[in-house]
Every structure is written in C-alpha cells, then in structure tokens.
Amino acid sequence: MSDPRTPVFVDELLACMPGGAAGLGSATAYPHSKVFWQWLTEQPKSVLEKAQQDADLLFRRVGITFNVYGDEAGAERLIPFDLIPRILPNAEWKKLERGLVQRVQALNAFLQDVYSEQRILDEKKIPKELILGNEQYRKQMQGVSLPRSLWAHIAGVDLVRAGEGDFFVLEDNLRVPSGVSYMIENRKVMMRLFPELFSLNKVAPVEHYPDLLLKTLRSVSPEGVDNPTVVVLTPGIFNSAYFEHSYLAQQMGVELVEGQDLFVKGDRLYSKTTSGPRRVDVIYRRVDDDYLDSRCFRTDSTLGVPGLVELVQKGGVTVCNAIGTGIADDKAVYPFVPDMIRFYLGEEPLLQNVPTYLCRRKKELEFVLANLESLVVKEAQGSGGYGMLIGPKASKAQLEDFRAKLKAHPSRYIAQPTLALSTCPTLVNEGIAPRHVDLRPFVLSGKTVSMVAGGLTRVALKRGSLVVNSSQGGGTKDTWVLHRA
C-alpha cells in the first residue's frame, strides 16, 4: 500500500506564499502571474473592499443563489466570490485539455460497452459484480442505441493539484454536473469590475460556453431530425441549482420545462405550449435518473415524464446526459478509469488518479482501518462533500463511527490519502492569504469534443479547510487561462 502521509502543498501564483497577510511584499510571483500580481500589490485595501462589495451586489442582482438541503431557514444564499483569480499558463492548460479529452472519450467508450457487448467485463479488467450489481447501472438501457454512441455529453471533471505540483483527477461528474453558470458569471463580474486586466493578461474567453453547449446538444438529436428542438428539464424552483437551470436555458435561447410540461404521444415527445403541442428532440436534463420516469423508476415521482425511458429505447428523443451514465462516476468505479483508457484507446493516461483504496477488497479495507486517521473516506455514491471523513481533522468519536460503518458496509466506501490541495492567494477578512482550491473544467461531447479554456475554481474559505463545496462554506474564483504563457 502507498504511504498516506500528506504531501507538501504548492501555491499557484506565488513561489513563496506567506501563511497570512503579512509579508506579501516579499512574495515572488511565478512568471505567468507577474503582471496580475504587480497590479494587485498596487491596489489600496479600500479599492479591493469596494470591488468586493460591488461584486456581491452584482451577484444579488443577477440572482446567483443556491439553497442548502436540510437548512431549516430555507434561505437562499450567495456563493462567496473571491476577487483574486486563479491563473493558469497556456502550456499547462493545453496539457490538461488533452488529458481531459482522453479521459472523457474513454468514459464514453466504457458506457457504450457496458450497455452493449461488455467486453471490458468479459476480459475481467473491471469486476463484473461492481458494474452489474450497482444501483447506478440501469438495465433498461442495456442494448439501447444512442446517437453517435455517446452517453456523457456534459462532463465536469474535478482536478486537484498536489505534491510536486501535478494535477490529479479527484472525481468524474457525469450525471448532472453543475457549476458552469458560476464560471460564466464570475468572468462577467470580473470583466465589469476590472476590464483593463483582461487585455493586460490576454485571458482566454469562457462566455461562449452556452453556444458550445447548444451546438453539442443539437448534434446528438435523434436520427433524421434536421432542426432539433432542445429543452432544459428542471426539477423546479426548489432545487438547489435552479438558478443554473434557468440561466442556461435563457443563455441558449431554449425553453425551460418541468416534467408536467412534457408528454409522450406515439413515438415522439412534446411540450405543452400556449399555441399547442411542440415536438421536443433533445432534453438537457437536470433531474436524476430515479425521478425521470415513474413507470420505470420511482413510482411516486412527479418530476419526470411517464413513458420517457421507452421513448429513449425507441430512439424518439435524446436525453443528455443519458440515463444510466451514473455508473461511470461511481467512486468505486473511478479507480478503473486508467484501465479504461488503456483498454479502449490503447494509450497511457495523461492525467493520473488520486491513489484510491476500495474498501470492498479485504486487504485494502484492513489498510484503511489501520490508517484511518491519515485518510479521507468517501461514500462511493456520495456527493457535495457530505458523508465523508477527513481523518486528520476527525475526532476520536468520528473515527470510531466511521470504523464501524466500514466494517458493516465496506463496499459502500473508498478511501484516499489526505491531499494538501494547492493554494491560491485569496481575499479574506485579515487581508490576502492562501486558501485551498480545486478546479472543475467542463467537457462537451457531441459531433466533436470541445471545451472552453477555463472552469469553475472552488476555494475553501476557512483557514486550513480542504472542503471546497459551496454547501460546506466554500466559495468560487474566476479561472484565467492565459493566451500569452
């Protein structure tokens, strides 16, 4: 087993990042961030504080809020936004881009395979029971032919930088990946507040993402459809990501619908409009599988469309991402993605996984139990930073609680070393200080594989925290990819 000790973290803008606000004048910026850092150090504190207030006001006016499930107050919250961008040189981004495209192509090949020939299972590259016995594997999709054989049309891949500064893939988000609206609005706010910085730094654009998304969705319409109609399917206004659903529909110029707005008739799907039924060819769905069709999944669901699965089987409509895609982003399947790349593409992975222990394996479970205080333990199907243990920060009671859970249901968990995520200078109450960050670029798969140069940078605003999720107190930053470096 590998050593679970925490590696030394790196800062992404500064070669020497102090532990707090004091001493910033002695910090040395990396070449790609020198122009920005010189500008930042020349700004009075009052200017930055006023800009932060203006940014918060702009976000409130646009309505960029989210709800936290289980919050008794039920209040909508602003996701905290940090004015100091994350900056990546062009050469580093190009390397990331190649690795992300490779990974998503392999994941799509895997999904096509496990719902058809299952070659990778027959050749025992992945345990058959891990896939076919998984609740995310949807038997209803077995043998279904999809346009361009694509299942994951929108992928959000979470990346972390650790150790010597290399990027690692932390997890793949293929069901209903969220956060892209914050990526776009972060950029719009920064351009409004500091327009001069974008010409000075030659920052690559991200605002055209909705155009790329619509082009991707239209390119996977059912066979024989020349001018496809696309809709965004939302669970409704009480969903935590409803802002993003309505935002993307508006930006693409397509209809935002709920399940009750759609119905199946014959071999087609229609939306109800004031001028009568309108045919729908592609659904960008933001509803989980279990709620999509009460005839196949949860019988009590009112969020989906009865008969939708049968219509997909017939090829009458395309659902993006496809039903059953969740099997490829299960955390217990994640360790096998490098094997998928070798199996389907005949290539070595360009991006590495974080070392991962499958607790379903006896020896790996024993190792995890013996090193629990040094590891991060996650639910295989968990998300949002919930249901996880960060060993070094856990109390004795929390450690014992997870020890009991692991012994009772080992197959439900995976474990990873506690990575010290890279940091970025961040504007906090005491001034400018390092805070841990991750990155979620968005990869679109249609007629071509495309992505904008950037992504959603999430930042853990609490000092020392490694949890960047907004529901756990994290914030976001604008992500700059430079043309000139």
C-alpha positions as CSV (number, residue, x, y, z in Angstrom):
1,M,0.0,0.0,0.0
2,S,1.2,3.5,-0.7
3,D,2.2,6.0,2.0
4,P,-0.9,8.0,3.1
5,R,1.2,10.9,4.6
6,T,0.2,14.4,3.5
7,P,2.4,15.9,0.7
8,V,3.7,19.4,0.8
9,F,1.2,21.8,-1.0
10,V,2.2,24.4,-3.6
11,D,0.8,27.8,-4.3
12,E,-0.3,28.6,-7.8
13,L,0.6,32.3,-8.1
14,L,3.5,32.8,-5.8
15,A,6.8,31.0,-5.4
16,C,6.8,31.9,-1.7
17,M,3.3,32.4,-0.2
18,P,3.3,33.6,3.4
19,G,1.0,32.0,6.0
20,G,-1.1,35.1,6.2
21,A,-1.5,38.7,5.0
22,A,1.8,39.9,6.5
23,G,4.9,40.0,4.3
24,L,3.3,39.9,0.9
25,G,5.8,42.3,-0.5
26,S,8.5,39.6,-0.2
27,A,6.5,37.0,-2.1
28,T,7.7,36.2,-5.6
29,A,5.1,35.7,-8.3
30,Y,5.5,32.9,-10.9
31,P,6.2,34.3,-14.5
32,H,2.7,33.7,-15.7
33,S,1.2,35.7,-12.8
34,K,3.7,38.6,-12.6
35,V,1.5,41.1,-14.5
36,F,-1.5,40.5,-12.3
37,W,0.4,40.3,-9.1
38,Q,2.1,43.7,-9.8
39,W,-1.3,45.2,-10.4
40,L,-2.8,43.6,-7.2
41,T,0.0,44.8,-4.9
42,E,-0.5,48.4,-6.2
43,Q,-4.2,48.4,-5.2
44,P,-5.2,50.1,-1.9
45,K,-7.1,47.9,0.5
46,S,-10.1,50.2,0.2
47,V,-10.3,49.7,-3.6
48,L,-10.4,45.9,-3.1
49,E,-13.0,46.1,-0.4
50,K,-15.2,48.3,-2.5
51,A,-14.8,46.0,-5.5
52,Q,-15.8,43.0,-3.3
53,Q,-19.0,44.9,-2.2
54,D,-19.8,45.7,-5.9
55,A,-19.3,42.1,-6.9
56,D,-21.7,40.9,-4.1
57,L,-24.3,43.4,-5.3
58,L,-23.9,42.3,-8.9
59,F,-24.4,38.6,-8.0
60,R,-27.5,39.5,-6.0
61,R,-29.0,41.5,-8.9
62,V,-28.4,38.6,-11.3
63,G,-29.9,36.2,-8.7
64,I,-27.0,33.8,-8.4
65,T,-28.0,32.0,-5.2
66,F,-28.3,28.4,-4.0
67,N,-30.2,26.5,-1.4
68,V,-28.7,24.1,1.1
69,Y,-30.8,20.9,1.6
70,G,-31.7,20.4,5.2
71,D,-31.3,24.1,6.1
72,E,-34.3,24.8,8.3
73,A,-34.1,28.5,7.5
74,G,-34.6,27.6,3.8
75,A,-32.9,30.9,2.9
76,E,-31.2,31.4,-0.5
77,R,-27.5,32.1,-0.2
78,L,-24.9,33.8,-2.3
79,I,-21.9,31.6,-3.1
80,P,-19.0,33.7,-1.8
81,F,-16.9,35.1,-4.7
82,D,-13.2,35.9,-4.4
83,L,-11.7,38.7,-6.5
84,I,-8.3,37.2,-6.9
85,P,-8.4,34.9,-10.0
86,R,-6.8,31.6,-10.4
87,I,-4.3,31.9,-13.3
88,L,-3.0,29.0,-15.4
89,P,-0.4,29.4,-18.2
90,N,-1.5,28.3,-21.7
91,A,1.0,25.4,-21.9
92,E,-0.3,23.9,-18.7
93,W,-3.9,24.3,-19.8
94,K,-3.1,22.6,-23.2
95,K,-1.7,19.6,-21.3
96,L,-4.8,19.5,-19.1
97,E,-7.1,19.7,-22.1
98,R,-5.5,16.8,-23.8
99,G,-5.8,14.7,-20.7
100,L,-9.5,15.7,-20.1
101,V,-10.5,14.8,-23.7
102,Q,-8.7,11.5,-23.4
103,R,-10.5,10.7,-20.2
104,V,-14.0,11.6,-21.3
105,Q,-13.6,9.7,-24.6
106,A,-12.6,6.6,-22.6
107,L,-15.6,7.1,-20.2
108,N,-18.0,7.3,-23.1
109,A,-16.4,4.1,-24.7
110,F,-16.9,2.4,-21.3
111,L,-20.5,3.4,-21.1
112,Q,-21.2,2.2,-24.6
113,D,-19.5,-1.1,-23.9
114,V,-21.1,-1.9,-20.5
115,Y,-24.6,-1.3,-22.0
116,S,-23.8,-3.4,-25.1
117,E,-21.1,-6.0,-25.6
118,Q,-19.5,-5.7,-22.1
119,R,-16.0,-6.6,-23.4
120,I,-14.2,-4.9,-20.5
121,L,-16.2,-7.1,-18.1
122,D,-15.7,-10.3,-20.0
123,E,-11.9,-9.6,-20.1
124,K,-12.0,-9.0,-16.3
125,K,-10.5,-5.6,-16.4
126,I,-13.3,-4.5,-14.1
127,P,-15.2,-6.8,-11.7
128,K,-18.5,-7.7,-13.3
129,E,-20.4,-7.5,-10.0
130,L,-19.1,-4.0,-9.4
131,I,-21.0,-2.8,-12.5
132,L,-24.0,-5.1,-13.0
133,G,-24.8,-5.2,-9.3
134,N,-24.5,-1.4,-8.9
135,E,-27.7,0.6,-8.4
136,Q,-26.5,3.1,-10.9
137,Y,-26.5,0.5,-13.6
138,R,-29.8,0.9,-15.4
139,K,-30.8,-2.4,-17.0
140,Q,-33.4,-0.6,-19.0
141,M,-30.6,0.9,-21.1
142,Q,-29.0,-2.4,-22.0
143,G,-28.8,-2.7,-25.8
144,V,-30.1,0.8,-26.4
145,S,-28.5,2.6,-29.4
146,L,-27.8,6.3,-28.8
147,P,-26.9,9.0,-31.3
148,R,-23.1,8.9,-32.0
149,S,-22.9,6.2,-29.3
150,L,-22.5,9.0,-26.7
151,W,-23.7,8.8,-23.2
152,A,-21.9,11.6,-21.3
153,H,-22.4,14.7,-23.3
154,I,-21.5,17.1,-20.4
155,A,-18.8,16.1,-18.1
156,G,-17.4,18.1,-15.1
157,V,-14.1,16.6,-14.1
158,D,-12.8,17.7,-10.7
159,L,-9.0,18.3,-10.6
160,V,-6.6,19.0,-7.7
161,R,-3.0,19.9,-7.7
162,A,-0.9,18.3,-5.0
163,G,2.6,17.1,-4.2
164,E,5.1,18.3,-6.7
165,G,2.5,20.5,-8.5
166,D,0.9,17.9,-10.8
167,F,-2.8,17.8,-11.4
168,F,-4.7,14.7,-10.4
169,V,-8.3,13.8,-11.2
170,L,-10.3,13.7,-7.9
171,E,-13.6,12.5,-9.4
172,D,-15.7,12.5,-12.6
173,N,-19.1,14.1,-12.6
174,L,-21.3,12.7,-15.4
175,R,-24.9,12.6,-14.1
176,V,-26.0,16.2,-13.9
177,P,-22.7,18.1,-13.4
178,S,-23.3,21.7,-12.1
179,G,-21.4,24.9,-11.6
180,V,-20.9,26.2,-15.1
181,S,-23.2,29.2,-14.6
182,Y,-20.9,30.4,-11.8
183,M,-17.9,30.0,-14.1
184,I,-19.6,32.3,-16.7
185,E,-20.9,34.9,-14.2
186,N,-17.6,35.0,-12.3
187,R,-16.0,36.1,-15.6
188,K,-18.7,38.7,-16.4
189,V,-18.3,40.3,-13.0
190,M,-14.6,40.4,-13.2
191,M,-14.7,42.0,-16.7
192,R,-17.2,44.6,-15.4
193,L,-15.1,45.5,-12.4
194,F,-11.6,45.3,-13.9
195,P,-11.9,45.4,-17.7
196,E,-8.3,46.6,-18.1
197,L,-6.9,43.3,-16.6
198,F,-8.1,41.2,-19.5
199,S,-6.2,42.9,-22.2
200,L,-3.1,43.2,-19.9
201,N,-3.1,39.5,-19.2
202,K,-4.6,38.2,-22.5
203,V,-7.1,35.9,-20.8
204,A,-8.9,33.3,-22.9
205,P,-12.7,33.7,-23.1
206,V,-15.3,31.4,-21.5
207,E,-18.5,33.4,-22.3
208,H,-19.2,31.3,-25.4
209,Y,-19.9,28.1,-23.4
210,P,-23.7,28.3,-23.8
211,D,-23.2,28.4,-27.6
212,L,-20.9,25.4,-27.5
213,L,-23.4,23.6,-25.2
214,L,-26.3,24.2,-27.6
215,K,-24.3,23.1,-30.6
216,T,-23.4,19.9,-28.7
217,L,-26.9,19.1,-27.7
218,R,-28.3,19.7,-31.2
219,S,-25.6,17.5,-32.7
220,V,-26.9,14.4,-30.8
221,S,-30.5,14.7,-31.8
222,P,-32.4,11.6,-33.0
223,E,-31.6,10.3,-36.5
224,G,-33.5,12.1,-39.2
225,V,-34.1,15.3,-37.3
226,D,-32.7,18.3,-39.2
227,N,-33.7,21.2,-37.0
228,P,-33.9,19.8,-33.4
229,T,-35.8,21.4,-30.6
230,V,-33.8,21.4,-27.3
231,V,-35.3,21.9,-23.8
232,V,-33.8,22.1,-20.3
233,L,-35.6,19.8,-17.8
234,T,-35.5,21.1,-14.2
235,P,-37.0,19.6,-11.0
236,G,-38.4,23.1,-10.3
237,I,-37.7,26.2,-8.3
238,F,-36.9,24.4,-5.0
239,N,-33.9,22.6,-6.5
240,S,-30.6,24.0,-5.1
241,A,-29.3,24.5,-8.7
242,Y,-32.4,26.0,-10.2
243,F,-30.6,29.3,-10.9
244,E,-28.3,27.4,-13.2
245,H,-31.1,25.6,-15.0
246,S,-32.9,28.8,-15.8
247,Y,-29.7,30.6,-16.6
248,L,-28.5,28.1,-19.2
249,A,-31.9,27.8,-20.8
250,Q,-32.0,31.6,-21.1
251,Q,-28.4,31.8,-22.4
252,M,-29.1,29.1,-25.0
253,G,-32.4,30.6,-26.0
254,V,-34.3,27.3,-25.3
255,E,-37.4,26.5,-23.2
256,L,-37.0,25.7,-19.5
257,V,-39.5,22.9,-18.6
258,E,-40.6,20.7,-15.8
259,G,-41.8,17.2,-16.1
260,Q,-45.5,18.2,-16.1
261,D,-44.8,20.4,-19.2
262,L,-43.9,17.3,-21.3
263,F,-45.8,14.3,-22.5
264,V,-45.2,11.3,-24.8
265,K,-47.5,10.6,-27.7
266,G,-46.8,7.8,-30.1
267,D,-43.1,7.8,-30.9
268,R,-42.4,11.4,-30.0
269,L,-42.1,13.7,-27.0
270,Y,-44.0,17.0,-26.9
271,S,-44.0,20.1,-24.7
272,K,-47.2,21.9,-23.8
273,T,-47.3,25.5,-25.2
274,T,-49.9,28.2,-25.5
275,S,-50.0,27.5,-29.2
276,G,-50.4,23.8,-28.8
277,P,-48.0,20.8,-28.5
278,R,-44.5,21.3,-29.7
279,R,-42.2,18.4,-30.6
280,V,-39.0,18.0,-28.4
281,D,-36.0,16.2,-29.7
282,V,-33.3,16.7,-27.1
283,I,-33.6,17.0,-23.3
284,Y,-30.8,18.6,-21.3
285,R,-31.9,17.0,-18.1
286,R,-31.0,18.3,-14.6
287,V,-33.1,15.6,-13.0
288,D,-31.6,12.4,-11.5
289,D,-32.4,9.0,-13.1
290,D,-34.6,7.9,-10.3
291,Y,-37.1,10.7,-10.9
292,L,-37.2,10.7,-14.7
293,D,-39.9,8.2,-15.4
294,S,-42.4,6.9,-12.8
295,R,-43.1,3.9,-15.0
296,C,-39.6,2.6,-14.7
297,F,-38.0,4.1,-11.6
298,R,-39.7,5.8,-8.6
299,T,-43.4,5.4,-8.9
300,D,-44.1,8.4,-6.7
301,S,-42.0,10.8,-8.8
302,T,-43.8,13.8,-10.4
303,L,-40.6,15.4,-11.7
304,G,-40.2,13.3,-14.8
305,V,-42.2,12.1,-17.8
306,P,-44.1,8.8,-17.8
307,G,-43.0,6.8,-20.8
308,L,-39.7,8.6,-21.3
309,V,-37.5,5.6,-20.9
310,E,-39.4,3.6,-23.5
311,L,-39.2,6.6,-25.9
312,V,-35.4,6.7,-25.5
313,Q,-35.3,3.0,-26.2
314,K,-37.1,3.6,-29.4
315,G,-34.8,6.5,-30.4
316,G,-37.6,9.1,-30.3
317,V,-35.7,11.5,-28.1
318,T,-32.2,12.1,-26.8
319,V,-31.6,12.6,-23.1
320,C,-28.4,14.4,-22.1
321,N,-26.7,13.0,-20.2
322,A,-28.0,9.6,-21.0
323,I,-30.0,7.6,-18.4
324,G,-27.5,5.2,-16.7
325,T,-24.5,7.5,-17.0
326,G,-24.0,7.4,-13.3
327,I,-22.3,4.0,-13.4
328,A,-19.2,5.8,-14.8
329,D,-18.9,8.3,-12.0
330,D,-19.4,6.0,-9.1
331,K,-16.4,6.5,-6.8
332,A,-15.9,2.7,-6.7
333,V,-15.6,2.6,-10.5
334,Y,-13.3,5.7,-10.5
335,P,-10.0,3.7,-9.8
336,F,-10.6,1.8,-13.0
337,V,-10.6,4.8,-15.4
338,P,-6.9,4.5,-16.2
339,D,-7.6,0.9,-17.2
340,M,-10.5,2.1,-19.4
341,I,-8.1,4.5,-21.2
342,R,-5.6,1.6,-21.9
343,F,-8.4,-0.8,-22.9
344,Y,-10.4,1.4,-25.2
345,L,-7.9,3.9,-26.5
346,G,-4.6,1.9,-26.3
347,E,-3.0,4.9,-24.6
348,E,-1.4,5.7,-21.3
349,P,-3.4,8.1,-19.1
350,L,-2.3,11.7,-19.4
351,L,-3.9,12.6,-16.1
352,Q,-3.4,10.4,-13.1
353,N,-6.0,9.4,-10.5
354,V,-5.5,10.1,-6.8
355,P,-4.4,6.7,-5.2
356,T,-7.6,5.0,-4.1
357,Y,-8.4,2.1,-1.8
358,L,-11.5,0.1,-2.4
359,C,-12.8,-1.0,0.9
360,R,-14.7,-3.8,-0.7
361,R,-11.3,-5.6,-1.0
362,K,-10.3,-7.2,2.2
363,K,-6.6,-6.2,2.2
364,E,-7.4,-2.6,1.3
365,L,-10.1,-2.4,4.0
366,E,-7.5,-3.7,6.5
367,F,-5.1,-1.0,5.4
368,V,-7.8,1.7,5.6
369,L,-8.8,0.7,9.1
370,A,-5.2,0.7,10.3
371,N,-4.6,4.2,8.8
372,L,-8.0,5.8,9.2
373,E,-6.6,8.9,10.9
374,S,-4.5,9.7,7.9
375,L,-7.0,9.1,5.1
376,V,-10.1,10.6,3.5
377,V,-13.0,8.2,3.4
378,K,-15.9,8.8,1.0
379,E,-19.2,7.1,0.2
380,A,-19.0,5.5,-3.2
381,Q,-22.1,7.3,-4.3
382,G,-21.9,10.4,-2.2
383,S,-21.6,14.0,-3.4
384,G,-21.5,17.6,-2.2
385,G,-18.9,16.9,0.5
386,Y,-21.4,15.0,2.6
387,G,-20.9,11.5,4.1
388,M,-17.1,11.8,4.2
389,L,-14.4,11.6,6.8
390,I,-11.2,13.7,6.8
391,G,-9.1,11.6,9.1
392,P,-6.5,14.2,10.2
393,K,-9.3,16.6,11.3
394,A,-11.7,14.0,12.8
395,S,-12.4,13.5,16.4
396,K,-12.0,10.1,18.1
397,A,-15.7,9.7,18.1
398,Q,-16.0,10.4,14.4
399,L,-13.1,8.0,13.7
400,E,-14.8,5.2,15.6
401,D,-18.2,5.9,14.0
402,F,-16.6,5.5,10.5
403,R,-14.7,2.5,11.6
404,A,-18.0,0.8,12.5
405,K,-19.5,1.9,9.2
406,L,-16.6,0.5,7.2
407,K,-16.8,-2.9,9.0
408,A,-20.6,-3.1,8.5
409,H,-20.7,-2.0,4.8
410,P,-17.2,-1.9,3.3
411,S,-18.4,-1.9,-0.3
412,R,-20.1,1.5,0.2
413,Y,-16.8,3.3,0.8
414,I,-13.5,4.2,-0.8
415,A,-10.5,5.9,0.8
416,Q,-7.8,8.2,-0.4
417,P,-4.7,9.9,1.0
418,T,-5.3,13.3,2.6
419,L,-4.0,15.6,-0.2
420,A,-2.9,19.1,0.7
421,L,-4.6,20.8,-2.2
422,S,-2.7,23.6,-3.9
423,T,-3.5,27.1,-2.7
424,C,-4.2,30.5,-4.3
425,P,-4.0,33.9,-2.7
426,T,-7.5,34.8,-1.5
427,L,-9.0,38.0,-0.2
428,V,-10.2,37.2,3.4
429,N,-11.1,39.3,6.4
430,E,-7.5,39.6,7.5
431,G,-6.2,40.6,4.1
432,I,-4.7,38.3,1.4
433,A,-3.9,34.7,2.5
434,P,-3.5,31.3,0.9
435,R,-6.6,29.1,0.6
436,H,-7.0,25.6,-0.9
437,V,-8.6,25.3,-4.3
438,D,-9.8,22.7,-6.8
439,L,-10.9,23.0,-10.5
440,R,-13.8,21.7,-12.5
441,P,-13.4,22.1,-16.2
442,F,-16.5,21.2,-18.4
443,V,-16.0,18.8,-21.4
444,L,-18.7,18.7,-24.1
445,S,-19.1,15.6,-26.3
446,G,-21.2,15.7,-29.5
447,K,-20.1,15.7,-33.1
448,T,-16.8,16.9,-31.7
449,V,-15.3,17.1,-28.2
450,S,-15.0,20.7,-27.1
451,M,-14.4,22.9,-24.0
452,V,-13.8,26.5,-23.1
453,A,-10.3,27.4,-21.7
454,G,-11.2,27.6,-18.0
455,G,-13.5,26.1,-15.5
456,L,-15.0,26.5,-12.1
457,T,-12.4,27.1,-9.4
458,R,-13.8,26.4,-5.9
459,V,-12.0,27.7,-2.9
460,A,-12.1,26.6,0.8
461,L,-12.5,29.9,2.5
462,K,-12.0,28.6,6.0
463,R,-8.3,28.6,7.0
464,G,-6.8,25.1,6.7
465,S,-10.0,23.6,5.3
466,L,-9.8,21.1,2.4
467,V,-13.6,21.1,1.7
468,V,-14.4,23.5,-1.2
469,N,-18.1,22.7,-1.7
470,S,-20.5,25.7,-1.5
471,S,-22.8,23.7,0.8
472,Q,-19.9,23.4,3.2
473,G,-18.8,27.0,3.2
474,G,-16.7,27.2,0.1
475,G,-16.6,29.9,-2.5
476,T,-15.5,30.4,-6.1
477,K,-12.9,32.3,-8.2
478,D,-12.6,33.3,-11.8
479,T,-10.3,31.0,-13.7
480,W,-7.9,32.6,-16.2
481,V,-6.1,30.7,-18.9
482,L,-3.6,33.0,-20.5
483,H,-3.0,33.1,-24.3
484,R,0.5,34.5,-23.8
485,A,2.1,32.0,-21.5
